[in-house]
Amino acid sequence: MGMSYTREFPGWAERVREARIWADQVMAVHSGYAIPDDTAAAAVLCLSEAVTNSLRYSASGRGGVFKVTIKLDRRRATFEVDDEGCPAGGTLPFIRPLTPMAQHGRGLALIDHFADSWAPLAHPRTGVTFTLTWQRTSARAAEAS
């Protein structure tokens, strides 16, 4: 059985750091889950990128809020970053083509690299979800849990 934690933050750039610290603390409390340090560090990096994107591209960054949910079990951590949506005509999150000199556009590419999976949240929610797995199991064992 897993644990789930949710916290809402004001949509200010200064709160990205606060969300990272909170996520790190949540994972540290669950040392019984044996989350490897590199996985926890990758999770915090991905969270930082997801929150930054929410603040940059959604109404959360214009006086709104964002919500982070962390779901932990013995094999994986799933993060959800809910935001307040894009203005009319906005698009779903997507990975941009990267150029060496670009100063922006690497957030989802980093999430895609470090996370085992990621996706936009299901309508009507807006934001992203990503999962990192540290303990692989057979398909049969995974079905039993």
MOCORJO-V166975 format. One record per backbone hydrogen bond with DSSP energy under -0.5 kcal/mol. CO is the residue of the C=O (numbers start at 1). NH is the residue of the N-H. If there is no record, write none. Layout:
<<CO NH> <CO NH>>
This chain:
<<3 72> <5 70> <7 68> <9 66> <10 12> <11 63> <12 15> <13 16> <14 18> <15 19> <16 20> <17 21> <18 22> <19 23> <20 24> <21 25> <22 26> <23 27> <24 28> <25 29> <26 30> <27 30> <28 31> <30 33> <31 34> <34 36> <36 40> <37 41> <38 42> <39 43> <40 44> <41 45> <42 46> <43 47> <44 48> <45 49> <46 50> <47 51> <48 52> <49 53> <50 54> <51 55> <52 56> <53 57> <54 58> <54 61> <58 61> <59 62> <59 64> <60 64> <64 11> <66 9> <67 82> <68 7> <69 80> <70 5> <70 72> <71 78> <72 3> <75 134> <75 135> <76 73> <77 132> <78 71> <79 130> <80 69> <80 82> <81 128> <82 67> <85 59> <87 90> <99 102> <106 110> <107 111> <108 112> <109 113> <110 114> <111 115> <117 131> <119 129> <122 125> <126 83> <127 121> <128 81> <129 119> <130 79> <131 116> <131 117> <132 77> <134 136> <138 142> <139 143> <140 144> <141 145>>
